């Protein structure tokens, strides 16, 4: 036990006093904007540093020249370099073993944090994801750094917001600001970053969010420029002016991009399931995946890492259709193997590169089958890039702004937006998930966006049920029931067996009007015998149970096996409480009250 005058004891007490003295800030207006600007500066600096470190790894491992890109190389300088993805996979496998021994839970990313935990993110989770992402991309895994970028930006923002004890919706907003700043710094695209925050991390666009999110995005972009961050321009020239009548083939390309994005997401899960069926331990999978990625890298380095250099090459050079199609297939395979085997990262940039390749393939096929239409390959590449990325990442406005800010060409606005919307509609109506939310679905989560549903999970049956319920033995006869519970003394009674085990619901008016014999046991007249609720059910699950059974009230039991009656919940009370909490959440979001 430490001595009373131990300096560590005094330090802990002082820290506790300081933290408890910080007021709970009702952060609005200039305060939240200033904090968002601070988050943007931090995100911009960290993103630039991460990018520089990974570029340094590429220089060290693959002899990439300063200013060059790994995926822009025409071939590996030494075939031995094809081993590096496997070595990176080995390091990732060791990290899996280390995390497993320490019983770390699955890290929480910004979308999940904002949907379920009010924006609360762990810095430990953040640093784990960042380290694994840098190893994955630095050793040539076919993944992008964007997952690490948004994780570090949002994680720092969450910690800052909680240090100042901001309320739930302000924490969520700052987490969105962190992600917006990270994407803005990565692509030198403030509007893209801002709408990434709105559409994907905050989950809603509102006037109250505009100033802080845009401040974070602009501050991050300026910071990245100041620290020498590499911008993401696509140099296109001589693009044709498109009329509305020429949009039709590009809208078809948008649908193809949406369909391709669904196929890509399924392919990643198929690879993952294949490793599971082969009973390959999770710590070994990245090493095996790295071997296959390295072999593909021997054919063309365009499949390695995120693909920034390869994308610029595709726009700068006019490859033949078979070459473009083969690179598309190999990049698709490399990305699916990387992610399916356990490399950490995302499909953000891979989807842009694959989409550009898909657009060029589409233009080549149209040139052979319908040359009179005259599809411009560069326009098709930009449209394909955004439409496929919309399906994988989500956020049609995010990807539209990325196309506009990277090409600096407003003539593409209409066609890119139209194709993006077509892709988004197809994915939403037929699949319903982006890549991030699809991964949640595979883990058993039900969230489909960053909309705040955490409060719904805390609104449980146990917190809403009535405990003052009347019970009666199930063996009671109908005549005895009518004597004991006269008409007008109540609406419902629960029939139970010994030890208060649930049998069914008895509706008092119906039993008094029932023509059955007076010796009939009330258990024979009980309703909803197989429909019960348990205290841990959230409001959504309970509402689905009411809808499925058609009941207006249901018994709450301790568990589904013993079925000991604890209380009762009516559908009307459930919906009233849901409406109250929803209205409160909306007021908090808009800054009222």
MARDREN-662772 format. One record per atom (N, C-alpha, C): x, y, z. Coordinates in steps of 0.001 Angstrom, whole numbers, plus 500000, padded with zeros to 6 digits. Layout:
XYZ...
This chain:
500856498803500000500000500000500000500888501242500000500654502210499100501532503362499016501414504256500242502496504900500574502493505811501718501620507012501427501123507644502509500202508753502343500870509925501644502185510083501862502895511206501232503544510817499916503151509687499344503677509239498053503295510260496970504267510776496198503948511762495150502929511251494135502946509942493850501989509384492888500559509516493398500392509353494715499059509499495299498562510922495106499442511915495414499057513310495237498761513629493778499541513036492868499322513288491433497952512780491004497599511579491498496300511033491126495162511877491680495337512349492927494289513176493527494133514505492805495266515098492450495231516369491729494533516206490391494868515116489690494221514857488387492708514694488556492292513981489623490867513780489858490156515101490123490816515993490907490227517293491206490095518130489941491141518123489120491107518912487892490009518439486959489896517109486801488882516574485893487477516898486391487276516727487712485940516978488256485567518446488218486570519333488103486284520766488085485945521284486702486175520454485672485845520899484314484336520886484151483712521968483798482259521983483670481809521149482480480580520653482576479990519948481457479591521002480431480303521050479357480125522134478394478906521907477518478080522920477413477020522904476412477638523536475161478487522748474483479348523298473443478563523611472186478392524873471902477757525329470681478516526535470178478168526970468953478732528193468431480231528158468303480854529208468757482277529413468523483129528372469239482669527868470387483469526897471143483656525616470350482554525064469840482654523797469107483394523989467792483265525164467175483992525439465933485497525495466194485895526138467288487317526197467635487874524801467931487096523997468636487546522640468913487642521823467630486693522033466713486744521332465428487977521728464639488315523037464681489529523477464001490770522829464584490808522683465913491929522009466566492006520546466127490847519894466063490803518497465612491313518385464186490932519344463328491374519318461937492882519459461818493467520358462599494925520541462571495636519259463004495152518644464081495769517406464574495629516297463540494425516166462965494192515119461964495087515318460755495200516573460288496040516846459125497494516488459370498007516821460549499400516515460868499628515010460979498696514295461627498860512857461810498733512098460491497804512516459660497634511861458350498892512042457506499426513254457507500657513505456755501803512656457278501899512542458600502955511731459183502805510251458847501572509737458922501341508334458571501714508061457125501296508949456236501595508779454817503100508791454567503791509701455242505247509790455054505945508536455567505486507996456686506085506777457224505892505585456290504698505456455729504436504347454806505246504525453532505362505763453052506205506005451886507665505652452180508093505950453404509448505571453800509632504059453827508600503339454250508660501868454226508761501359452796508013501984451899508084501582450484509474501860449904510076502970450300511441503281449841512432502251450366512262501895451638513197500972452266513038499543451736511799499103451544511543497710451185511514497467449680510984498455448929510752498225447506511563499139446599512476499924447166513320500830446386512508501853445598511376502280446156510582503319445502511295504655445659511486505357444572512205506622444603511386507706445307512046508678445938511319509771446599510347510446445636509130510625446087508089511205445241507371510188444382507889508959444335507249507921443543506230507134444353505567506219443674504557505385444319504834503929443992504600503058444976504841501629444783504015501069443631502730501400443592501861500828442563502083501444441188502914502494441098503217503095439797504411502431439123505098501545439840506266500876439259505824499899438166506656499768437125506334498847436039506679497400436413507627497241437325507971495911437809508767496064439094508807495016439891509607495041441109511095495037440756511875495788441502513316495865441233514009494528441462513470493734442375514065492434442701512919491479443031512883490289442419511802489337442723511688488997444203512777489143444946512739488863446384511756489796447101511528490982446514510622491943447131509183491424447187508876490415446396507534489830446439507279489110447760508326488896448549508170488246449847507666489204450922507786490508450687507480491457451747506009491446452183505020491301451274503645491175451778503470490012452742504152488877452470504068487734453389504721488056454731505832488794454688506490489188455939505582490127456734504949491055456020503974491922456684502837491114457282502379490087456545501340489206457073501794488463458313503060488075458335503616487406459514503590488333460728503957489598460530503913490568461626502486490784462114501545490832461191500141490976461577499668489757462364500109488578461939499762487363462665500285487384464092501509487886464276502066488005465622501256488992466458500778490056465807499948491022466549498621490393466958498083489504466109496844488802466461497056487939467703498188487233467738498502486395468904498648487253470151499341488384470040499549489287471171498214489831471690497332490246470771496033490776471177495157489690471787495269488478471247494468487372471762494875487036473192496166487057473480496633486753474833496148487803475828496037489028475390495588490093476277494085490302476226493397489437475480491926489411475423491342490760475016491971491394474012491420492636473488490154492334472693489163493178472858487943493020472059488172493586470668487220493347469777487314493884468420487317495409468473488311496072467864488363497538467925487118498182467330486760499325467863485580500075467428486021501185466492485400501272465307485765502331464366484792503495464496485022504623463796484183505813463995482700505585463707482373504819462654480967504593462324480278503836463452480901502767463924480318501975465015480248502796466296481286503571466566481296504395467779480141505388467783479903506041466657478830507027466600477456506389466590477351505177466048476051504510465998475654503934467350476617503358468083476285502579469268476770503165470586477856503940470556478487504331471811478568505836472024477743506585471324477747508028471516479059508688471183479828508088470251481104508654469829482285508274470696482077507420471695483179507040472590484100506051471878485367506422471742486360505581471095487571505415472010488164504252471939489336503950472757490609504330472002491513505027472674492798505336472051493624504075471834493429503083472686494114501800472480493664501169471179492339501122470959491813500625469681492402501409468515492447502722468697492932503598467630494369503270467244495235503164468218496650502909467919496855501503467350496040500544467779496140499188467221495787499202465742494671499845465409494244499898464008495252500650463156495757501770463671496728502562462910497992501751462645498501501093463671499732500307463503499525499170462511498419498451462641498158497333461737497933497809460305497282498955460148497048499489458805498361499894458139499241500524458903500522500936458336501386499735457979501365498695458804502104497481458460501528496864457186500209496795457107499555496175455953499922496890454663499768498204454645500053498962453425501549499116453197502303499308454275503748499508454141504466498302453579503987497098453884504598495885453359503960495432452040503116496270451451502604495989450117501258495331450052500567495123451200499223494561451162498299495440450338497373494828449625496518495573448697495364496247449429495706497150450335494720497875451133495139499337451209494179500188451554494465501606451666494672502021453108495153503240453290495414503784454622494229504562455183493168504713454395492075505593454807491426505140456118491347503829456345490778503346457610491617503814458795492940503783458621493819504283459674493720505791459831493613506488458704493471507946458755492243508349459579491086507807459204489851508205459892489859507740461338490495506603461601490555506107462975491358507058463865492509507497463392493344508371464220492698509743464387492097510268463316491429511569463417490248511523464362489409510497464212488217510391465050488569510000466477489565509125466644489948508702467988490467509856468827491320510682468233491834511851468953490692512819469254489785513009468296488648513912468501487754513423469631487502512120469675486665511559470732487296511778472102488588511545472172489288511720473459489259513176473890489449514093472957489414515517473276488020515927473760486992515449473062485617515795473434485274515277474820485715514081475147485413513513476459486248514171477562487443514651477211488254515368478200487539516635478650486801517262477754486031518458478078484596518141478464484297516838478595483001516362479064481848516934478246482012516882476937480941517339476059479780516367476106478606516848475758477441515971475758477479515048474543476625514058474562476676512955473609476741513418472152475852514295471735475806514668470322476981515534469911477561516259470856478758517032470530479969516120470364480024515049471171481088514065470989480968513428469614479759513037469232479540512417467922479943513373466797479618514655466971479962515623465936481469515766465793482182515828466930483639515972466847484292514726466255483727513566466531484228512345465891484080512462464369482949512976463933482761513226462499483742514254461970484050515273462769485038516287462369486418515653462200486758514723463099488048514044462985488162513238461710487095512513461361487104511738460114487126512659458905486344513748458970486327514712457862487708515306457635488372515674458723489716516231458596490698515237458014490574513975458422491497512955457921491357512754456419490123512628455936489906512427454498490280513679453720489972514839454277490336516096453616491846516203453444492587515854454495494050515923454419494607514879453461493996513696453421494507512623452576494378512943451095493294513661450729493035513917449312493131515393448943493483516261449920493489517703449684492149518126449097491077517650449754489725517854449236488785518163450396488669519428450802487849519772451975486378519389451841485777519599450676484366519243450514484167517737450605485093516980450036485019515521450136485103515087451597486060515653452318486200515309453722484972515678454524484428516876454270483254517318455025482072516385454799481820516030453549480667515172453278480921513722453671482180513322453751482484512022454344482034512025455805482332513117456508481892513237457897480381513244458022479705514006457135478245514086457198477590512737456891477948512165455746477224510993455240477588509701455952478846509562456327479304508253456800479542508167458299479925509251458951480317509168460359479298509839461281478822511015460920477774511655461723476414511053461371476236510709460105475012510036459676473911510972459252474138512277459336473095513217458945473745514551458592473132515244457645473583516594457299472608517578457927473117518501458720472254519531459309473013520846459339472265521930459401472864523265459405473778523439460614473402522840461751474200522983462962475575522346462820475701521361461917476977520661461763477911521297460738477388522187459899478168522688458767479438523393459216479317524354460125480477525164460505481596524326461116481334523490462123482445522720462701483049521715461730482236521023460964482777519999460065483591520642458951483089521715458368483843522399457324485123523015457887485065523531459112486261524093459735487330523021459899486913521850460375487867520755460550488469520324459225487633520223458193488107519780456885489104520774456285488783522060456357489668523085455783490972523169456582490855523128457910492058523198458745492983522016458472492402520828458299493214519638458025493904519741456675493189520224455671493772520357454338494931521344454344494739522484455013495809523487455089497015522957455863496743522201456927497832521630457724498635520628456906497924519790456157498619518808455316499493519492454282498983520560453691499786521308452713501027521905453374500852522423454584501966523058455287503059522031455614502657520798455924503631519758456267504092518957455051503714519398453868504209518752452660503428517534452223502144517475452599501307516361452161501163516351450653501091515149450078500981515015448620499514515121448212499137516094447386497742516215446949497354515080446011496071515048445674495551513964444847494872514539443600495618515202442716494977515725441502494971514683440386493909514670439624493852513854438413493882514820437235494986514829436521495157515785435436494423515295434194493257515903433937492463515556432761492315516804431900492400516627430625492263517776429722491461517355428497490824518339427895490079518073426668488837517226426863488231517305428028487018516525428260485850517126427481484990516307426908483867516838426124482787517413427021482036518363426507480874518886427219479720517914427022479152517438428093478105516428428019476739517069428178475803516644427357474411517069427498473640515982428229472436516334428676471633515367429439471332514115428636471185514256427330470869513095426492472019512094426426473236512538426764474396511652426721474669510970428061473786511214429029473979510641430353473633509156430414472786508678429498472228507329429616473311506246429743474309506192428843475321505138429004476107505259430309476314506482430785477045506647432040476183506244433245474872506418433136473990505929434199474001504402434222474101503803433046474258502350432983475576501934433639476620502711433406477907502443434059477772502573435576476967503537436023476712503672437457476081502419438044475138501838437322474519500587437776475539499450437794476392499406436785477438498380436754478409498551437926478720499813438243479593500082439378478964499613440686477655499861440839476958499398442035476953497884442131476678497219440998476677495749440986478066495197441288479090495840440714480466495389440963480840495566442431480370496639443041480696496866444462480085495781445341478865495369445022478231494278445786479039492993445620479450492717444372480243491507444120481567491544444872482194492713444938483470492839445645483294492550447129482240493114447726482012492889449153481741491415449443480971490778448569480722489347448734482017488553448573482858488964447635484101488244447383485020488280448603485097489432449256485928489535450462485431488559451524484079488503451730483557487562452734483753486126452336483695485824451029483931484449450565485363484020450888486329484915450621487725484597450940487886484365452442487250485224453231487326485091454683486737483755455146485584483393454582484940482130454955485759480933454499486462481078453377487296479989452884488411479675453881489033480714454430490067480497455440489484479797456672488245480185457033487603479570458199487319478092457933486785477779456748486452476391456418487694475509456330488806476109455948490044475341455893490701475210457267490019475774458287490498475696459676491900476281459838492157477359459102493446478053459229493329479104460323494220479049461299494156479973462420494304481419461949493608482329462638493617483747462253495009484347462263495917483810463067497272484349463121498119483932461921497679482911461202498437482412460047497883482957458732496624483331458740495962483751457495496668484917456788497087485987457506497746487089456788499026486659456075499761485735456678500995485256456044500669484553454730499654483669454740499257482966453517498720483955452489497884484895452944497373485917452023498484486741451424499499487078452239500623487859451739501409487141450664501499485810450747502196485042449707501495485225448368500164485105448364499412485251447115499486486678446574499410487661447469499506489056447031500891489328446442501938488789447047503290488957446513503440488347445136502834487176444916502897486549443588502195487407442542501065488001442917500391488910441990501234490158441749501949490607442797502822491764442644503976491506441698504404490236441571505431489899440589504944490140439170503652489914438942503081490138437609502994491632437331502439492383438292502387493842438162502296494465439547503182495398439891503106496088441190501864496962441342501088497127440279499874497940440381498898497390441419499014496096441742498087495506442702498526495738444137499737496256444362500271496407445700499829497724446333499750497697447655499391498868448443498046499431447996497824500731448226496498501297447969496200501479446487497199501872445705496994502045444265496995503472443782497525504419444586497573505817444147498338505969442829499538505430442792500351505568441579499731504871440398499137503701440614498518502960439518497339503724438936496571504389439792495428505164439302495893506298438399496950506998438813497473508069437967498010507520436648498606506360436694499090505740435452497948505433434500496832504948435050495689504613434195495123505840433506495138506980434187494639508197433565495657508802432601496935508573432858497977509192432024498279508393430766498014507075430784498406506214429665497186505522429081497284505189427822496164504586427098496444503097426869496151502282427872496392500844427763495283500182426946495595499039426401494604498293425622493588497652426568492443497285426002491362496704426801491796495441427547492512494481426913492916493277427663493824493592428850494719494585428692495619494948429786494823495534430949493910496449430640493094497077431690492251496022432404491628495131431631490782494096432230491600493162433125492805492820432690493631491906433499494083492567434789494416493872434743494797494587435959493602494664436911492410494876436346491198494913437169491027493600437933491153492483437238490970491168437860492033490927438935493291491280438625494356491033439597494244491947440820493897493218440611493722494119441751492551493670442608491477493232441976490326492726442708490716491519443562491455490605442958491896489409443688492825489788444834493768490695444580494727491085445617494032491757446798493060492632446523492349493318447602491494492343448399490786491452447703489940490480448390490777489533449251491909489086448719492791488192449487493380488925450690493794490161450487494386490930451591493395491088452737492215491595452435491239491837453485490669490540454048490413489571453159489858488308453616490803487511454480492111487719454301493094486972455082493479487678456372493050488921456537493304489589457808494191490804457760494590491280456565495317492547456493494379493661456936494916494626457660494101495717458174494112496864457171492957497415456895492842498526455964491432498570455426491258499230454320489932499343453747489962499300452246488769499425451690488611499390450230488366500780449656488600501830450446488306503180449959489054503448448655490376503431448721491117503778447513491114502640446507491101501396446974491030500275446042489767500361445201488663500808445818487414500932445055487513502041444007488262503115444313488467504167443315489263503625442121490330502912442409491168502358441344490398501318440531489713500413441208488931499394440499487817500041439670487207501088440217486153501772439467486671502437438209487852503050438303488452503669437119488747502615436056489254501457436492489505500365435547488208499867434932487170499734435759485871499301435242485343500281434203485512501594434476485065502604433516485791502496432191487096502229432240487861502082430991487457500814430237487191499742430987486711498517430335485365498776429667484477499492430362483162499833429803483311500653428530484211501662428570484427502495427382484975501670426230485878500734426523486436499884425469485398498976424850484550498393425676483496497519425161482499498317424334482130499515424804481193500356424055481794500792422728483105501035422704483751501435421448483682500326420413483689499069420869483614497938419936482180497625419523481240497766420471479860497353420185478981498496419685479241499707420153478416500845419730479304502065419553480170502074418521481126503179418345480461504528418087479219504523417630478548505792417330478244506601418583478170505938419729477853506644420979479025507513421411480248507054421186481432507872421452481686508120422929481859507053423700482146507188425130483597507613425324483796508732426011485149509198426302485749508342427414486913507694427197487494506806428225487804507517429529488259508771429461488597509488430692487352509784431517486279510219430853485018510472431561484487509168432151484561508091431356484091506785431842484900506337433059486203506617433064487039506233434207486623506993435462486354508297435322485930509088436479484556508629436973483641508395436053482298507934436437482367506552437083483150505655436486483311504331437077483954504398438446484947505270438576485642505438439853484673505838440954483827506815440706482914507300441739481762506327441988481216505736440934480051504869441124480411503594441877481552502996441584481941501796442319482300502147443763482963503281443952483330503698445306482097504035446135481066504590445519479823504872446239479237503577446791479243502525445965478705501255446420479489500662447572480809500764447518481654500155448550481710501025449802481983502302449632482198503196450771480885503778451271479943504051450354478734504778450694478979506263450487477911507052450472478078508493450361478204508991448947477104509112448193477189509611446816477742511021446705477387511900447641477906513272447569479395513299447889479831512450448811481257512378449131482068512052447890481655511033447174482414510596446003482263511563444834481114512205444740480945513213443685481902514372443906481980514851445134482908515948445432484355515510445256484679514249445549486048513776445339486403513843443855485471513434443007485722513507441566485930514947441119485116515852441647485207517246441220486471517913441758486807517658443009487978518308443595489282517725443066489260516467442665490488515867442136490704516192440662489620516328439906489763516652438483489734518151438227489182518926439193489017520380439029488179520712437792487224519843437483486432520034436266484947519954436604484265521112436568482849521150436918481945520573435833482478520363434635481636519822433561481209518386433856481907517729434776481565516348435108480502516245436197480096517380436762479219517352437925477966516530437695477230516856436656475939516208436422476046514715436198476958514313435325477054512899434971477593512073436136478547512627436877479089511900438024478021511727439104477280512786439380476235512706440401475130511734439985474746511780438717473694510873438232474127509418438373475359509116437970475854507736438070475993507311439531476443508219440378476591507897441798475246507572442428474235508338442080472897508091442627472361506735442154472590506420440883472150505124440375472830503987441125474112504124441368474849503108442109474324502987443533474119504133444188473651504125445571472276503484445693471382503789444754470030503216444785470086501708444605470884501261443652470990499821443400471515499089444639472575499610445237473163498947446406472202498976447580471549500107447793470636500215448929469436499283448781468860499201447577467646498416447388467908496918447281469079496524446807469338495097446604470269494492447648471072495326448302472074494810449228471935495443450607471876496762450648471587497460451887472764497816452762473989497523452332475154497775453176476259498434452360477078499244453043478380499611452504479380498594453042480663498723452658481635497734453099481757497721454626481781498925455239481914498995456693480729498348457392479506498680456983478332498127457650478129496655457294478628496226456128478571494806455782479448494003456730480595494552457086481466493865458041480787493769459412480048494816459797479290494739461044478237493639460967477575493565459821476537492544459629477120491141459779478302490916459228478936489601459335479291489270460779479500490295461612479787490088463023478531489938463865477357490096463225476109489955463963475475491265464378476094492413464021475502493708464321474415494027463297473479494904463709472364495238462826472455496658462278473484497427462633473544498821462203473863498909460714473236499879460047473445500087458622474041501453458319474230502272459336474823503597459137475283504110460491475766505352460498476244505948461747475136506641462519473876506516462091472777507106462854472822506589464284472580507456465230472722507111466643471582506194467088471892504928467241470909503968467749471322503425469109472406503954469658472859503497470960471823503742472034471128504901471987470101505181472978468952504191472873468690503664471656467644502663471496468010501382472244469297501043472235469723499825472915469646499970474422469798501202474927469697501404476364468239501470476820467314501683475889465882501706476215465372500277476162465491499564477270465205498136477304463821497859477865463356496639477657462081496201478204462100496294479721463237495930480330463338495979481780463129497372482346463543498391481596463389499769482081461997500325481820461214499678480972459884500187480619458726499381481201458971498172481661457873497288482070457246497740483391455984497329483585455284497492484856455498496244485690455792496435486968456011495285487842454778494909488654453808495842488739452599495579489532451550494851488681451850493636488307450938492850487477450200491843488358448993491531487941448171490582488689448277489210488038448484488195488853448586486831488348447517485966489000447247484839488348446250483895488861446683482500488440446473481489489290446859480130488904446151479686487624446902479010486767446343478575485483445250477539485645445208476857486801444184475827487033442855476410487482442779477704487749441541478353488168440462478152487112439250477822487563438157477626486602437601478977486165436840478956485102436287480188484554435325480848485536434512480038486195433562480613487153434291481228488346435354480557488831436128481106489929436816482405489514437289482440488278437939483653487764436969484822487779435718484576487347434735485655487276434385486181488656434378485305489672434103485744491031435270486545491601436467486062491364437659486695491948438025487994491251437825488032489927438186489224489155436950489690488401436120490525489027434894490975488368435190491904487197434243492013486307434378492876485133434571494324485584435563494970485029435868496349485379436975496498486398437409495393486980438476495471487985439868495504487360439940495270486079441222495292485381441055494876483936442088495075483142442037494751481718442657493392481413443671493009482182444391491784481857444974491163483117445079489841483101445656489069484186446552488008483563447648487684484227448571486682483695448339485359484406448117484317483631447957482968484170449336482351484387449544481804485606450845481230485939450668479840486528451715479076486434451779477791487123452552478004488410452914476922489071453656477039490321454961477788490085455400478511491083456631479323491027456542480446490002455316480914489745455084482056488847455603481836487431455524480622486931455918480346485545454788480744484608455134481467483585454145482031482667453414480941481885452081481098481787451255480190480979450610480933479819450062482128480094449431482889479027448789484149479566448272484962478653447640486225478998446122486042479003445459486548480052444010486472480177443434487876480037442589488081479059441938489375478869440603489338479597440457490159480624439309490094481525437972490241480793437776491255479930436474491371479252436135490125478418437121489542477773436853488379476924436461487162477759437073486975478916436717485824479749435335485964480367434917487193480629433576487398481170432495487194480109432846487359478852431862487152477771432013485803477090432999484994477509433247483706476858432119482723477173431586481995476172430464481062476393430893479709476949432163479498477233432634478192477697432015477823479036432082476545479352431569476027480612432330476631481788431628476837482912432247477471484062433353476667484679433416475348484403434482474506484943435731474482484066435685475183482969436847475233482075437995475965482747439212475384482782440356476105483368440728477302482504441140478371483160441467479583482407442676479377481503443517478359481774444676478104480915444244477778479492443040477208479339442556476867478003442138478112477224441881479204477934441437480438477280442547481488477206443711481145477693444829482098477694445335482358476286445794483564476052446338483961474752447841484224474874448486484270473697449913484610473590450767483713474495450493482417474450451212481481475311452697481387474955453009481584473682454403481451473249455079482784472982454399483895473285454951485227473004455234485946474314456498486118474621456906486822475838458084487732475528458351488629476437459506489513476350460455489193477503461722489568477327462696489444478414463283490829478683463746491098479902464190492457480259465300493023479387466161492173478842467305492678478078466943493118476666465735492825476202465342493229474846465347494748474723465843495260473598465764496703473373464434497050472719464191498344472581462894498806472106462600498308470696463622498202469853463405497743468486462971496282468449463661495435469200463312494016469222461929493807469822461618494550470883460298494426471504459186494852470550459420495955469817458414496421468856458190495377467760459247494732467313459101493673466304458299492494466851458472492175468142457708491091468759456232491442468824455910492671469209454513493107469219453897493029467827454638493479466822454124493467465458453905492044464964454838491149465289454729489759464822453552489020465453453302489283466735452251488546467447450889489210467354450864490510467040449599491226467004449046491519468384449866491405469428449413491626470803449476493106471159448605493512472098448658494868472616449414494937473925449592493780474575450358493697475801450997492314475888452188492258476467452913490996476585453558490907477955453672489678478452454328489450479732455837489538479567456509490009480624457965490051480674458418488951481632459248488031481147459706486907481953461216486995482156461685486271483151463105486336483502463996485812482384463612484694481791464320484152480635463370483243479880463793482814478688462909482024477836462763480574478310463639480111479185463574478726479650462641478582480849462945479284481950462127479170483167460817479949483054460855481074482352459672481911482104458996482354483405459805482805484371459274483365485615458785484784485331457537485070485656456933486366485335457542487472486195457979488537485531458546489701486210457667490935486091456938491053484992456140492247484776455360492161483478454940493324483005454108493393481803454431494688481061454367494641479758454613495826478928453546495915477861452970497109477700451979497330476647452644497984475445452095497714474290452650498290473066452522499805473074451401500321473603451199501775473606452259502472474459452591501885475622453631502490476464454997502406475785455272501278475141456533501117474420456696502196473360455652502408472551455759503382471468455818504808471997455138505062473122455200506408473708456604506710474212457228505738474908458586505945475393459568506098474234459363505315473184460231505430472006460113506825471388458874507308471256458658508632470665459296509723471515459201509594472849459804510593473740461319510632473584461945509445473557463405509391473424463861509871472048463087509527471022463429509980469674463338511490469581462290512064470172462135513519470159463270514183470930463675513582472049464792514124472828466078514088472027466317512960471307467528512843470493467538513886469387466399514151468797466321515159467726466580516557468274466040516839469472466272518163470082467745518351470402468379517290470915469807517374471220470617517635469960470223516975468863470960517117467615470841518521467049469648519115467209469431520447466647469878521554467595470296521173468815470805522165469757469739522791470621468501522290470581467427522828471409467483522192472791467012522932473792466873522361475126468189522042475792
